[in-house]
C-alpha cells in the first residue's frame, strides 16, 4: 500500500516494493537498470548515473524521464552543488 508524504512544497507518493516492481515491469531495460543502480546507491546525479550504469547520457535522461512519469523516481537539487539535480527512488 502506497503512502503519501508531504514536505511543504510538494506531495510525494512512497510505494511499497511490490508496487514499485509492478510499475517497473512495463518500462524499458534502461529504466530498469537505472532503478537498480539507485537501489544500491542514492541520491545520484545524472552524470553519476551514466558513469555507474555505463549508459550514454541521452539514454540515462530518457530512462529518468520514464521513471519520473511512472512516479518511481523523484529529484531534488543537490546539497553539494545547487546547479545539479540528484535522483532517488520513491519506494520504501
Helices and strands as residue ranges (DSSP letters): E 3-6, E 11-14, H 17-24, H 29-40, E 44-45, H 46-53, H 57-69, E 73-77, E 85-89
